[in-house]
Each structure stands twice: as structure tokens, then as C-alpha cells.
């Protein structure tokens, strides 16, 4: 996976649990 793909996946999970990571 590319960094961009990983970032997108992580940001989707973070959105579901109501958190925002700095790079999202």
C-alpha cells in the first residue's frame, strides 16, 4: 500500500470513531 492509501484508510476509521488525526 502507498502512504496515501494508508492515510485514507486510517482517516476513514478515525472519522467513524469521531477522532481527527493531524494529517487527516
Buried (B, 14 or more C-beta within 10 A) or exposed (E): EEEEEEBEEEBEEEEEEEEEEEEE
